Amino acid sequence: NMFRHSASLRYEFGMFLYSVGLFCDSFEQLFRALQIDPHHALAVESKENILNMLVERWHFRMLNDSSRNVAYYRAIS
């Protein structure tokens, strides 16, 4: 029960999962920690770092390509 209500315990568990290579599970625990305490600075930073690691760089270039996005919008409209 205490685990459910403690952002710090969720954060620590998330970091343990990260250390053993369970990155998606780690991200989930950090997300839950932030649901409990949205201002938990270490959880915010760690979650962003894991997210950056999980999402390949080409996705960001693709999403920020405005001419590509306009062309797709026109094609599906």
PDB file with SEQRES, HELIX, SHEET and CRYST1 records, atoms N, CA, C and O in Angstrom:
SEQRES   1 A   77  ASN MET PHE ARG HIS SER ALA SER LEU ARG TYR GLU PHE          
SEQRES   2 A   77  GLY MET PHE LEU TYR SER VAL GLY LEU PHE CYS ASP SER          
SEQRES   3 A   77  PHE GLU GLN LEU PHE ARG ALA LEU GLN ILE ASP PRO HIS          
SEQRES   4 A   77  HIS ALA LEU ALA VAL GLU SER LYS GLU ASN ILE LEU ASN          
SEQRES   5 A   77  MET LEU VAL GLU ARG TRP HIS PHE ARG MET LEU ASN ASP          
SEQRES   6 A   77  SER SER ARG ASN VAL ALA TYR TYR ARG ALA ILE SER              
HELIX    1 AA1 PHE A    3  HIS A    5  5                                   3    
HELIX    2 AA2 ALA A    7  SER A   19  1                                  13    
HELIX    3 AA3 PHE A   23  ILE A   36  1                                  14    
HELIX    4 AA4 ALA A   41  LEU A   54  1                                  14    
HELIX    5 AA5 ARG A   57  LEU A   63  1                                   7    
HELIX    6 AA6 SER A   66  ILE A   76  1                                  11    
CRYST1    1.000    1.000    1.000  90.00  90.00  90.00 P 1           1          
ATOM      1  N   ASN A   1       0.829  -1.191   0.000  1.00  0.00           N  
ATOM      2  CA  ASN A   1       0.000   0.000   0.000  1.00  0.00           C  
ATOM      3  C   ASN A   1       0.873   1.255   0.000  1.00  0.00           C  
ATOM      4  O   ASN A   1       0.566   2.220  -0.700  1.00  0.00           O  
ATOM      5  N   MET A   2       1.946   1.251   0.769  1.00  0.00           N  
ATOM      6  CA  MET A   2       2.841   2.401   0.821  1.00  0.00           C  
ATOM      7  C   MET A   2       3.482   2.645  -0.554  1.00  0.00           C  
ATOM      8  O   MET A   2       3.684   3.792  -0.954  1.00  0.00           O  
ATOM      9  N   PHE A   3       3.799   1.560  -1.271  1.00  0.00           N  
ATOM     10  CA  PHE A   3       4.413   1.661  -2.593  1.00  0.00           C  
ATOM     11  C   PHE A   3       3.502   2.431  -3.548  1.00  0.00           C  
ATOM     12  O   PHE A   3       3.968   3.221  -4.368  1.00  0.00           O  
ATOM     13  N   ARG A   4       2.206   2.190  -3.428  1.00  0.00           N  
ATOM     14  CA  ARG A   4       1.237   2.828  -4.315  1.00  0.00           C  
ATOM     15  C   ARG A   4       1.187   4.342  -4.146  1.00  0.00           C  
ATOM     16  O   ARG A   4       0.846   5.058  -5.087  1.00  0.00           O  
ATOM     17  N   HIS A   5       1.522   4.832  -2.961  1.00  0.00           N  
ATOM     18  CA  HIS A   5       1.379   6.250  -2.659  1.00  0.00           C  
ATOM     19  C   HIS A   5       2.705   6.997  -2.527  1.00  0.00           C  
ATOM     20  O   HIS A   5       2.721   8.163  -2.133  1.00  0.00           O  
ATOM     21  N   SER A   6       3.814   6.338  -2.851  1.00  0.00           N  
ATOM     22  CA  SER A   6       5.125   6.963  -2.677  1.00  0.00           C  
ATOM     23  C   SER A   6       5.808   7.177  -4.027  1.00  0.00           C  
ATOM     24  O   SER A   6       6.206   6.223  -4.695  1.00  0.00           O  
ATOM     25  N   ALA A   7       5.934   8.436  -4.412  1.00  0.00           N  
ATOM     26  CA  ALA A   7       6.636   8.759  -5.651  1.00  0.00           C  
ATOM     27  C   ALA A   7       8.106   8.342  -5.557  1.00  0.00           C  
ATOM     28  O   ALA A   7       8.689   7.894  -6.544  1.00  0.00           O  
ATOM     29  N   SER A   8       8.695   8.488  -4.388  1.00  0.00           N  
ATOM     30  CA  SER A   8      10.112   8.134  -4.225  1.00  0.00           C  
ATOM     31  C   SER A   8      10.344   6.641  -4.389  1.00  0.00           C  
ATOM     32  O   SER A   8      11.325   6.232  -5.010  1.00  0.00           O  
ATOM     33  N   LEU A   9       9.454   5.822  -3.841  1.00  0.00           N  
ATOM     34  CA  LEU A   9       9.601   4.373  -4.012  1.00  0.00           C  
ATOM     35  C   LEU A   9       9.397   3.974  -5.467  1.00  0.00           C  
ATOM     36  O   LEU A   9      10.117   3.121  -5.987  1.00  0.00           O  
ATOM     37  N   ARG A  10       8.422   4.585  -6.122  1.00  0.00           N  
ATOM     38  CA  ARG A  10       8.206   4.309  -7.554  1.00  0.00           C  
ATOM     39  C   ARG A  10       9.442   4.712  -8.352  1.00  0.00           C  
ATOM     40  O   ARG A  10       9.874   3.991  -9.252  1.00  0.00           O  
ATOM     41  N   TYR A  11      10.004   5.869  -8.015  1.00  0.00           N  
ATOM     42  CA  TYR A  11      11.210   6.338  -8.706  1.00  0.00           C  
ATOM     43  C   TYR A  11      12.355   5.343  -8.514  1.00  0.00           C  
ATOM     44  O   TYR A  11      13.009   4.947  -9.479  1.00  0.00           O  
ATOM     45  N   GLU A  12      12.593   4.944  -7.274  1.00  0.00           N  
ATOM     46  CA  GLU A  12      13.694   4.015  -6.992  1.00  0.00           C  
ATOM     47  C   GLU A  12      13.498   2.683  -7.709  1.00  0.00           C  
ATOM     48  O   GLU A  12      14.450   2.116  -8.245  1.00  0.00           O  
ATOM     49  N   PHE A  13      12.264   2.187  -7.717  1.00  0.00           N  
ATOM     50  CA  PHE A  13      11.976   0.931  -8.412  1.00  0.00           C  
ATOM     51  C   PHE A  13      12.194   1.117  -9.917  1.00  0.00           C  
ATOM     52  O   PHE A  13      12.748   0.242 -10.582  1.00  0.00           O  
ATOM     53  N   GLY A  14      11.757   2.251 -10.440  1.00  0.00           N  
ATOM     54  CA  GLY A  14      11.974   2.531 -11.857  1.00  0.00           C  
ATOM     55  C   GLY A  14      13.445   2.559 -12.217  1.00  0.00           C  
ATOM     56  O   GLY A  14      13.841   2.055 -13.268  1.00  0.00           O  
ATOM     57  N   MET A  15      14.251   3.140 -11.357  1.00  0.00           N  
ATOM     58  CA  MET A  15      15.681   3.196 -11.634  1.00  0.00           C  
ATOM     59  C   MET A  15      16.337   1.819 -11.522  1.00  0.00           C  
ATOM     60  O   MET A  15      17.283   1.515 -12.249  1.00  0.00           O  
ATOM     61  N   PHE A  16      15.825   0.983 -10.602  1.00  0.00           N  
ATOM     62  CA  PHE A  16      16.311  -0.402 -10.541  1.00  0.00           C  
ATOM     63  C   PHE A  16      15.993  -1.114 -11.852  1.00  0.00           C  
ATOM     64  O   PHE A  16      16.855  -1.779 -12.426  1.00  0.00           O  
ATOM     65  N   LEU A  17      14.751  -0.976 -12.326  1.00  0.00           N  
ATOM     66  CA  LEU A  17      14.363  -1.617 -13.585  1.00  0.00           C  
ATOM     67  C   LEU A  17      15.236  -1.131 -14.738  1.00  0.00           C  
ATOM     68  O   LEU A  17      15.610  -1.911 -15.613  1.00  0.00           O  
ATOM     69  N   TYR A  18      15.556   0.149 -14.733  1.00  0.00           N  
ATOM     70  CA  TYR A  18      16.452   0.697 -15.747  1.00  0.00           C  
ATOM     71  C   TYR A  18      17.827   0.030 -15.672  1.00  0.00           C  
ATOM     72  O   TYR A  18      18.417  -0.313 -16.696  1.00  0.00           O  
ATOM     73  N   SER A  19      18.324  -0.148 -14.457  1.00  0.00           N  
ATOM     74  CA  SER A  19      19.676  -0.707 -14.279  1.00  0.00           C  
ATOM     75  C   SER A  19      19.782  -2.146 -14.761  1.00  0.00           C  
ATOM     76  O   SER A  19      20.875  -2.613 -15.081  1.00  0.00           O  
ATOM     77  N   VAL A  20      18.655  -2.856 -14.817  1.00  0.00           N  
ATOM     78  CA  VAL A  20      18.679  -4.241 -15.302  1.00  0.00           C  
ATOM     79  C   VAL A  20      18.175  -4.346 -16.740  1.00  0.00           C  
ATOM     80  O   VAL A  20      17.927  -5.444 -17.238  1.00  0.00           O  
ATOM     81  N   GLY A  21      18.026  -3.195 -17.407  1.00  0.00           N  
ATOM     82  CA  GLY A  21      17.697  -3.194 -18.820  1.00  0.00           C  
ATOM     83  C   GLY A  21      16.224  -3.255 -19.169  1.00  0.00           C  
ATOM     84  O   GLY A  21      15.878  -3.456 -20.333  1.00  0.00           O  
ATOM     85  N   LEU A  22      15.355  -3.089 -18.197  1.00  0.00           N  
ATOM     86  CA  LEU A  22      13.911  -3.121 -18.453  1.00  0.00           C  
ATOM     87  C   LEU A  22      13.412  -1.684 -18.630  1.00  0.00           C  
ATOM     88  O   LEU A  22      12.761  -1.124 -17.748  1.00  0.00           O  
ATOM     89  N   PHE A  23      13.725  -1.114 -19.768  1.00  0.00           N  
ATOM     90  CA  PHE A  23      13.522   0.311 -19.994  1.00  0.00           C  
ATOM     91  C   PHE A  23      12.045   0.708 -20.059  1.00  0.00           C  
ATOM     92  O   PHE A  23      11.658   1.735 -19.500  1.00  0.00           O  
ATOM     93  N   CYS A  24      11.227  -0.086 -20.728  1.00  0.00           N  
ATOM     94  CA  CYS A  24       9.796   0.247 -20.807  1.00  0.00           C  
ATOM     95  C   CYS A  24       9.140   0.141 -19.432  1.00  0.00           C  
ATOM     96  O   CYS A  24       8.323   0.989 -19.071  1.00  0.00           O  
ATOM     97  N   ASP A  25       9.485  -0.876 -18.673  1.00  0.00           N  
ATOM     98  CA  ASP A  25       8.945  -1.023 -17.315  1.00  0.00           C  
ATOM     99  C   ASP A  25       9.426   0.127 -16.424  1.00  0.00           C  
ATOM    100  O   ASP A  25       8.678   0.641 -15.593  1.00  0.00           O  
ATOM    101  N   SER A  26      10.670   0.511 -16.612  1.00  0.00           N  
ATOM    102  CA  SER A  26      11.217   1.638 -15.868  1.00  0.00           C  
ATOM    103  C   SER A  26      10.443   2.908 -16.181  1.00  0.00           C  
ATOM    104  O   SER A  26      10.080   3.661 -15.278  1.00  0.00           O  
ATOM    105  N   PHE A  27      10.190   3.143 -17.465  1.00  0.00           N  
ATOM    106  CA  PHE A  27       9.433   4.320 -17.884  1.00  0.00           C  
ATOM    107  C   PHE A  27       8.050   4.325 -17.232  1.00  0.00           C  
ATOM    108  O   PHE A  27       7.575   5.369 -16.784  1.00  0.00           O  
ATOM    109  N   GLU A  28       7.411   3.167 -17.182  1.00  0.00           N  
ATOM    110  CA  GLU A  28       6.079   3.072 -16.578  1.00  0.00           C  
ATOM    111  C   GLU A  28       6.108   3.450 -15.097  1.00  0.00           C  
ATOM    112  O   GLU A  28       5.227   4.166 -14.622  1.00  0.00           O  
ATOM    113  N   GLN A  29       7.120   2.970 -14.362  1.00  0.00           N  
ATOM    114  CA  GLN A  29       7.211   3.299 -12.943  1.00  0.00           C  
ATOM    115  C   GLN A  29       7.489   4.793 -12.727  1.00  0.00           C  
ATOM    116  O   GLN A  29       6.963   5.402 -11.795  1.00  0.00           O  
ATOM    117  N   LEU A  30       8.312   5.367 -13.588  1.00  0.00           N  
ATOM    118  CA  LEU A  30       8.585   6.800 -13.473  1.00  0.00           C  
ATOM    119  C   LEU A  30       7.326   7.608 -13.801  1.00  0.00           C  
ATOM    120  O   LEU A  30       7.057   8.630 -13.169  1.00  0.00           O  
ATOM    121  N   PHE A  31       6.566   7.149 -14.781  1.00  0.00           N  
ATOM    122  CA  PHE A  31       5.298   7.796 -15.111  1.00  0.00           C  
ATOM    123  C   PHE A  31       4.350   7.754 -13.908  1.00  0.00           C  
ATOM    124  O   PHE A  31       3.698   8.748 -13.587  1.00  0.00           O  
ATOM    125  N   ARG A  32       4.284   6.608 -13.256  1.00  0.00           N  
ATOM    126  CA  ARG A  32       3.424   6.475 -12.068  1.00  0.00           C  
ATOM    127  C   ARG A  32       3.916   7.348 -10.917  1.00  0.00           C  
ATOM    128  O   ARG A  32       3.115   7.923 -10.179  1.00  0.00           O  
ATOM    129  N   ALA A  33       5.226   7.445 -10.768  1.00  0.00           N  
ATOM    130  CA  ALA A  33       5.780   8.328  -9.730  1.00  0.00           C  
ATOM    131  C   ALA A  33       5.339   9.760  -9.974  1.00  0.00           C  
ATOM    132  O   ALA A  33       5.018  10.489  -9.036  1.00  0.00           O  
ATOM    133  N   LEU A  34       5.323  10.160 -11.242  1.00  0.00           N  
ATOM    134  CA  LEU A  34       4.940  11.526 -11.573  1.00  0.00           C  
ATOM    135  C   LEU A  34       3.434  11.752 -11.460  1.00  0.00           C  
ATOM    136  O   LEU A  34       2.990  12.891 -11.308  1.00  0.00           O  
ATOM    137  N   GLN A  35       2.661  10.700 -11.531  1.00  0.00           N  
ATOM    138  CA  GLN A  35       1.227  10.843 -11.267  1.00  0.00           C  
ATOM    139  C   GLN A  35       1.002  11.150  -9.787  1.00  0.00           C  
ATOM    140  O   GLN A  35       0.086  11.890  -9.427  1.00  0.00           O  
ATOM    141  N   ILE A  36       1.845  10.574  -8.944  1.00  0.00           N  
ATOM    142  CA  ILE A  36       1.758  10.826  -7.505  1.00  0.00           C  
ATOM    143  C   ILE A  36       2.308  12.208  -7.170  1.00  0.00           C  
ATOM    144  O   ILE A  36       1.690  12.968  -6.425  1.00  0.00           O  
ATOM    145  N   ASP A  37       3.477  12.525  -7.728  1.00  0.00           N  
ATOM    146  CA  ASP A  37       4.127  13.816  -7.466  1.00  0.00           C  
ATOM    147  C   ASP A  37       4.673  14.372  -8.781  1.00  0.00           C  
ATOM    148  O   ASP A  37       5.793  14.042  -9.171  1.00  0.00           O  
ATOM    149  N   PRO A  38       3.898  15.209  -9.467  1.00  0.00           N  
ATOM    150  CA  PRO A  38       4.325  15.748 -10.758  1.00  0.00           C  
ATOM    151  C   PRO A  38       5.597  16.594 -10.700  1.00  0.00           C  
ATOM    152  O   PRO A  38       6.183  16.891 -11.742  1.00  0.00           O  
ATOM    153  N   HIS A  39       6.031  16.985  -9.508  1.00  0.00           N  
ATOM    154  CA  HIS A  39       7.210  17.837  -9.367  1.00  0.00           C  
ATOM    155  C   HIS A  39       8.439  17.071  -8.875  1.00  0.00           C  
ATOM    156  O   HIS A  39       9.429  17.682  -8.475  1.00  0.00           O  
ATOM    157  N   HIS A  40       8.382  15.753  -8.902  1.00  0.00           N  
ATOM    158  CA  HIS A  40       9.530  14.929  -8.475  1.00  0.00           C  
ATOM    159  C   HIS A  40      10.622  15.093  -9.539  1.00  0.00           C  
ATOM    160  O   HIS A  40      10.590  14.447 -10.587  1.00  0.00           O  
ATOM    161  N   ALA A  41      11.580  15.965  -9.248  1.00  0.00           N  
ATOM    162  CA  ALA A  41      12.573  16.386 -10.250  1.00  0.00           C  
ATOM    163  C   ALA A  41      13.368  15.224 -10.835  1.00  0.00           C  
ATOM    164  O   ALA A  41      13.591  15.182 -12.045  1.00  0.00           O  
ATOM    165  N   LEU A  42      13.796  14.288 -10.007  1.00  0.00           N  
ATOM    166  CA  LEU A  42      14.580  13.164 -10.521  1.00  0.00           C  
ATOM    167  C   LEU A  42      13.749  12.282 -11.440  1.00  0.00           C  
ATOM    168  O   LEU A  42      14.252  11.784 -12.447  1.00  0.00           O  
ATOM    169  N   ALA A  43      12.477  12.085 -11.099  1.00  0.00           N  
ATOM    170  CA  ALA A  43      11.600  11.269 -11.942  1.00  0.00           C  
ATOM    171  C   ALA A  43      11.344  11.966 -13.274  1.00  0.00           C  
ATOM    172  O   ALA A  43      11.314  11.316 -14.320  1.00  0.00           O  
ATOM    173  N   VAL A  44      11.158  13.289 -13.242  1.00  0.00           N  
ATOM    174  CA  VAL A  44      10.938  14.047 -14.480  1.00  0.00           C  
ATOM    175  C   VAL A  44      12.143  13.878 -15.407  1.00  0.00           C  
ATOM    176  O   VAL A  44      11.992  13.542 -16.581  1.00  0.00           O  
ATOM    177  N   GLU A  45      13.328  14.113 -14.872  1.00  0.00           N  
ATOM    178  CA  GLU A  45      14.543  14.033 -15.683  1.00  0.00           C  
ATOM    179  C   GLU A  45      14.783  12.618 -16.202  1.00  0.00           C  
ATOM    180  O   GLU A  45      15.112  12.433 -17.373  1.00  0.00           O  
ATOM    181  N   SER A  46      14.622  11.631 -15.342  1.00  0.00           N  
ATOM    182  CA  SER A  46      14.878  10.243 -15.739  1.00  0.00           C  
ATOM    183  C   SER A  46      13.880   9.779 -16.785  1.00  0.00           C  
ATOM    184  O   SER A  46      14.251   9.096 -17.740  1.00  0.00           O  
ATOM    185  N   LYS A  47      12.606  10.149 -16.610  1.00  0.00           N  
ATOM    186  CA  LYS A  47      11.579   9.769 -17.581  1.00  0.00           C  
ATOM    187  C   LYS A  47      11.894  10.360 -18.944  1.00  0.00           C  
ATOM    188  O   LYS A  47      11.771   9.672 -19.958  1.00  0.00           O  
ATOM    189  N   GLU A  48      12.298  11.623 -18.987  1.00  0.00           N  
ATOM    190  CA  GLU A  48      12.647  12.260 -20.254  1.00  0.00           C  
ATOM    191  C   GLU A  48      13.864  11.583 -20.893  1.00  0.00           C  
ATOM    192  O   GLU A  48      13.902  11.396 -22.109  1.00  0.00           O  
ATOM    193  N   ASN A  49      14.846  11.222 -20.086  1.00  0.00           N  
ATOM    194  CA  ASN A  49      16.031  10.544 -20.619  1.00  0.00           C  
ATOM    195  C   ASN A  49      15.672   9.189 -21.217  1.00  0.00           C  
ATOM    196  O   ASN A  49      16.162   8.835 -22.290  1.00  0.00           O  
ATOM    197  N   ILE A  50      14.827   8.435 -20.536  1.00  0.00           N  
ATOM    198  CA  ILE A  50      14.422   7.121 -21.055  1.00  0.00           C  
ATOM    199  C   ILE A  50      13.596   7.294 -22.319  1.00  0.00           C  
ATOM    200  O   ILE A  50      13.772   6.551 -23.284  1.00  0.00           O  
ATOM    201  N   LEU A  51      12.706   8.259 -22.318  1.00  0.00           N  
ATOM    202  CA  LEU A  51      11.887   8.506 -23.506  1.00  0.00           C  
ATOM    203  C   LEU A  51      12.770   8.838 -24.705  1.00  0.00           C  
ATOM    204  O   LEU A  51      12.551   8.321 -25.800  1.00  0.00           O  
ATOM    205  N   ASN A  52      13.754   9.686 -24.504  1.00  0.00           N  
ATOM    206  CA  ASN A  52      14.683  10.031 -25.590  1.00  0.00           C  
ATOM    207  C   ASN A  52      15.447   8.820 -26.079  1.00  0.00           C  
ATOM    208  O   ASN A  52      15.756   8.717 -27.266  1.00  0.00           O  
ATOM    209  N   MET A  53      15.754   7.908 -25.183  1.00  0.00           N  
ATOM    210  CA  MET A  53      16.469   6.700 -25.557  1.00  0.00           C  
ATOM    211  C   MET A  53      15.569   5.741 -26.335  1.00  0.00           C  
ATOM    212  O   MET A  53      16.021   5.086 -27.274  1.00  0.00           O  
ATOM    213  N   LEU A  54      14.291   5.660 -25.943  1.00  0.00           N  
ATOM    214  CA  LEU A  54      13.369   4.714 -26.562  1.00  0.00           C  
ATOM    215  C   LEU A  54      12.879   5.162 -27.934  1.00  0.00           C  
ATOM    216  O   LEU A  54      12.626   4.326 -28.802  1.00  0.00           O  
ATOM    217  N   VAL A  55      12.743   6.457 -28.140  1.00  0.00           N  
ATOM    218  CA  VAL A  55      12.241   6.969 -29.410  1.00  0.00           C  
ATOM    219  C   VAL A  55      13.433   7.292 -30.304  1.00  0.00           C  
ATOM    220  O   VAL A  55      14.285   8.109 -29.954  1.00  0.00           O  
ATOM    221  N   GLU A  56      13.478   6.648 -31.444  1.00  0.00           N  
ATOM    222  CA  GLU A  56      14.603   6.858 -32.347  1.00  0.00           C  
ATOM    223  C   GLU A  56      14.607   8.283 -32.882  1.00  0.00           C  
ATOM    224  O   GLU A  56      13.552   8.886 -33.078  1.00  0.00           O  
ATOM    225  N   ARG A  57      15.778   8.805 -33.113  1.00  0.00           N  
ATOM    226  CA  ARG A  57      15.975  10.200 -33.512  1.00  0.00           C  
ATOM    227  C   ARG A  57      15.224  10.565 -34.792  1.00  0.00           C  
ATOM    228  O   ARG A  57      14.743  11.691 -34.914  1.00  0.00           O  
ATOM    229  N   TRP A  58      15.112   9.640 -35.747  1.00  0.00           N  
ATOM    230  CA  TRP A  58      14.478   9.992 -37.015  1.00  0.00           C  
ATOM    231  C   TRP A  58      13.016  10.358 -36.824  1.00  0.00           C  
ATOM    232  O   TRP A  58      12.460  11.083 -37.649  1.00  0.00           O  
ATOM    233  N   HIS A  59      12.375   9.882 -35.762  1.00  0.00           N  
ATOM    234  CA  HIS A  59      10.981  10.255 -35.509  1.00  0.00           C  
ATOM    235  C   HIS A  59      10.849  11.768 -35.301  1.00  0.00           C  
ATOM    236  O   HIS A  59       9.912  12.390 -35.802  1.00  0.00           O  
ATOM    237  N   PHE A  60      11.775  12.338 -34.572  1.00  0.00           N  
ATOM    238  CA  PHE A  60      11.707  13.767 -34.293  1.00  0.00           C  
ATOM    239  C   PHE A  60      11.901  14.588 -35.564  1.00  0.00           C  
ATOM    240  O   PHE A  60      11.204  15.579 -35.781  1.00  0.00           O  
ATOM    241  N   ARG A  61      12.852  14.174 -36.404  1.00  0.00           N  
ATOM    242  CA  ARG A  61      13.058  14.888 -37.669  1.00  0.00           C  
ATOM    243  C   ARG A  61      11.796  14.796 -38.522  1.00  0.00           C  
ATOM    244  O   ARG A  61      11.382  15.778 -39.138  1.00  0.00           O  
ATOM    245  N   MET A  62      11.194  13.619 -38.554  1.00  0.00           N  
ATOM    246  CA  MET A  62       9.986  13.420 -39.346  1.00  0.00           C  
ATOM    247  C   MET A  62       8.838  14.286 -38.811  1.00  0.00           C  
ATOM    248  O   MET A  62       8.136  14.933 -39.588  1.00  0.00           O  
ATOM    249  N   LEU A  63       8.651  14.298 -37.511  1.00  0.00           N  
ATOM    250  CA  LEU A  63       7.554  15.067 -36.923  1.00  0.00           C  
ATOM    251  C   LEU A  63       7.739  16.569 -37.089  1.00  0.00           C  
ATOM    252  O   LEU A  63       6.759  17.312 -37.151  1.00  0.00           O  
ATOM    253  N   ASN A  64       8.977  17.015 -37.160  1.00  0.00           N  
ATOM    254  CA  ASN A  64       9.253  18.442 -37.299  1.00  0.00           C  
ATOM    255  C   ASN A  64       9.395  18.894 -38.748  1.00  0.00           C  
ATOM    256  O   ASN A  64       9.688  20.061 -39.007  1.00  0.00           O  
ATOM    257  N   ASP A  65       9.189  17.983 -39.693  1.00  0.00           N  
ATOM    258  CA  ASP A  65       9.296  18.313 -41.113  1.00  0.00           C  
ATOM    259  C   ASP A  65       7.963  18.902 -41.585  1.00  0.00           C  
ATOM    260  O   ASP A  65       7.057  18.167 -41.978  1.00  0.00           O  
ATOM    261  N   SER A  66       7.855  20.224 -41.541  1.00  0.00           N  
ATOM    262  CA  SER A  66       6.570  20.873 -41.824  1.00  0.00           C  
ATOM    263  C   SER A  66       6.106  20.653 -43.265  1.00  0.00           C  
ATOM    264  O   SER A  66       4.911  20.464 -43.493  1.00  0.00           O  
ATOM    265  N   SER A  67       7.016  20.672 -44.246  1.00  0.00           N  
ATOM    266  CA  SER A  67       6.581  20.464 -45.631  1.00  0.00           C  
ATOM    267  C   SER A  67       6.048  19.043 -45.827  1.00  0.00           C  
ATOM    268  O   SER A  67       5.080  18.846 -46.562  1.00  0.00           O  
ATOM    269  N   ARG A  68       6.653  18.075 -45.192  1.00  0.00           N  
ATOM    270  CA  ARG A  68       6.172  16.697 -45.242  1.00  0.00           C  
ATOM    271  C   ARG A  68       4.798  16.596 -44.602  1.00  0.00           C  
ATOM    272  O   ARG A  68       3.898  15.947 -45.135  1.00  0.00           O  
ATOM    273  N   ASN A  69       4.646  17.242 -43.457  1.00  0.00           N  
ATOM    274  CA  ASN A  69       3.368  17.179 -42.744  1.00  0.00           C  
ATOM    275  C   ASN A  69       2.252  17.839 -43.537  1.00  0.00           C  
ATOM    276  O   ASN A  69       1.127  17.340 -43.548  1.00  0.00           O  
ATOM    277  N   VAL A  70       2.543  18.947 -44.198  1.00  0.00           N  
ATOM    278  CA  VAL A  70       1.542  19.613 -45.043  1.00  0.00           C  
ATOM    279  C   VAL A  70       1.148  18.704 -46.198  1.00  0.00           C  
ATOM    280  O   VAL A  70      -0.034  18.578 -46.516  1.00  0.00           O  
ATOM    281  N   ALA A  71       2.120  18.078 -46.819  1.00  0.00           N  
ATOM    282  CA  ALA A  71       1.835  17.176 -47.938  1.00  0.00           C  
ATOM    283  C   ALA A  71       0.946  16.002 -47.483  1.00  0.00           C  
ATOM    284  O   ALA A  71      -0.010  15.650 -48.173  1.00  0.00           O  
ATOM    285  N   TYR A  72       1.252  15.414 -46.357  1.00  0.00           N  
ATOM    286  CA  TYR A  72       0.416  14.323 -45.841  1.00  0.00           C  
ATOM    287  C   TYR A  72      -0.988  14.820 -45.514  1.00  0.00           C  
ATOM    288  O   TYR A  72      -1.971  14.136 -45.799  1.00  0.00           O  
ATOM    289  N   TYR A  73      -1.088  16.006 -44.917  1.00  0.00           N  
ATOM    290  CA  TYR A  73      -2.395  16.557 -44.576  1.00  0.00           C  
ATOM    291  C   TYR A  73      -3.235  16.750 -45.837  1.00  0.00           C  
ATOM    292  O   TYR A  73      -4.420  16.416 -45.866  1.00  0.00           O  
ATOM    293  N   ARG A  74      -2.606  17.290 -46.873  1.00  0.00           N  
ATOM    294  CA  ARG A  74      -3.324  17.498 -48.148  1.00  0.00           C  
ATOM    295  C   ARG A  74      -3.723  16.170 -48.782  1.00  0.00           C  
ATOM    296  O   ARG A  74      -4.796  16.059 -49.376  1.00  0.00           O  
ATOM    297  N   ALA A  75      -2.867  15.171 -48.657  1.00  0.00           N  
ATOM    298  CA  ALA A  75      -3.160  13.869 -49.272  1.00  0.00           C  
ATOM    299  C   ALA A  75      -4.332  13.171 -48.591  1.00  0.00           C  
ATOM    300  O   ALA A  75      -5.097  12.464 -49.247  1.00  0.00           O  
ATOM    301  N   ILE A  76      -4.477  13.360 -47.296  1.00  0.00           N  
ATOM    302  CA  ILE A  76      -5.555  12.651 -46.597  1.00  0.00           C  
ATOM    303  C   ILE A  76      -6.810  13.487 -46.428  1.00  0.00           C  
ATOM    304  O   ILE A  76      -7.827  12.996 -45.937  1.00  0.00           O  
ATOM    305  N   SER A  77      -6.744  14.746 -46.831  1.00  0.00           N  
ATOM    306  CA  SER A  77      -7.935  15.624 -46.684  1.00  0.00           C  
ATOM    307  C   SER A  77      -8.891  15.435 -47.844  1.00  0.00           C  
ATOM    308  O   SER A  77      -9.937  16.081 -47.893  1.00  0.00           O  
TER     309      SER A  77                                                      
END                                                                             
